[in-house]
């Protein structure tokens, strides 16, 4: 270690000498002059123990990385299963309640699953109805969007003063956009 | 022409249908063999103390999850009904569909209401000729969400159940990144599972994640 640092000093001196035309200045490099400012360093009791602990933490860290990769990889399997278990935990008290009035768990769960399925279907149908209606209106939508953006402040002022009804106005916008 | 349309459609739909089947089959089997599942879980350990701990964690996870999802469903039905009424009063088209959408989206914490506000604004922008009028429905919806989050839910669920919003946000971000939009639905339940397990394993360190600084 000592030898190594001395060698660096020598190199620096030679470099310095070539640069300043032979005037040898015994200066340390900035890297050597810099000293770390440590407040009350507390060394570990046992280095071996320290590295063992570090290894444990590193292995746990690697485990988490693998879990992350595994979760990502098995998304198609784990996502539906996890979702089903969460929903199932929510419904479990109902099955227990139905079991109390002598309904077998298989029939009770079949009933609950079909109710859930129907509810989900209704939700999807209603929302997709909205979406498809919107897609159908799409061309008209874009133009109305543009007009409402371009002169919104003027329109708002006009609305505030005249209080004209919206259907009539939007019909006039529609007529204009169709004629264009 | 038709084959070029059908092949990609099938390749998108087949995994979705398979996953949907997987979901319903798991749900059915989990519900039907719930008691057996519990027994297997207990049989995982030999020691009596560990068995008791597993059973307690399982019971608490189940109780907290069913309470959370149950309350959330009731609140969301109210939110959906209110949104539909509000949309009808303001004059937006298809108020019932908007109400159903609000009901469904409110299951996703933080992101759901944000998307709903945006949808209401977009619908308003298309329906009404002025931006000021289009902002009315989102403003009412935000007010409604704030009232729900600040006064209604804490009073029903109790202050003890409140979770740090930052933890919820991180959970949502993580699961959406990992599993896509459906992961958002799982964010809160999985966070609850994690918190329950942690509460059982380290009972006294319940300060870090609880909302108001008191131990959960």
Interface residues (C-beta under 8 A of the other chain):
Chain A: X68 X71 X72 X75 X76 X77 X79 X80 X81 X82 X83 X84 X85 X86 X87 X88 X89 X90 X91 X92 X93 X95 X96 X105 X106 X108 X109 X110 X112 X113 X116 X117 X123 X126 X127 X129 X130 X133 X141 X144 X145 X147 X148 X149 X152 X155 X156 X159 X166 X169 X170 X173
Chain B: X15 X18 X19 X20 X22 X23 X24 X26 X27 X28 X30 X31 X32 X33 X34 X35 X61 X62 X65 X66 X69 X70 X91 X94 X96 X97 X98 X100 X101 X103 X104 X125 X126 X127 X128 X129 X130 X131 X132 X133 X134 X178 X179 X180 X182 X183 X185 X186 X189 X190
